[in-house]
Amino acid sequence: MAKGYVQDLSGMGRPVSLGDALAKAWHRTMGAVSPRCPYRVGDTVIGDDPFSGRREGVVVWQDRRSVALKTTHGVFFYDHRVVKPLD
């Protein structure tokens, strides 16, 4: 079976500068110690924000600092610090 693509060999064997290596290591280190969202997709939580209001729903999207809750009224986005687990 023939492949529909060919690997680009122009990047192979290219030297890496010390600055690029240190920058990459620094970004990985900072990403490891930055705040993370403790909630996962499918968790039932309550979001209490003075602007969005108090809503109860299921987490349908999350990244490092925010979550999206699917409620009966739609999807609302909250900072993970104002979201609490449902008791």
Sequence and secondary structure as in RCSB ss.txt:
>XXXX:A:sequence
MAKGYVQDLSGMGRPVSLGDALAKAWHRTMGAVSPRCPYRVGDTVIGDDPFSGRREGVVVWQDRRSVALKTTHGV
FFYDHRVVKPLD
>XXXX:A:secstr
   S     TTTT    HHHHHHHHHHHHHHHHS      TT EEEEEETTTEEEEEEEEEE SSEEEEEETTEE
EEEEGGGEEE  
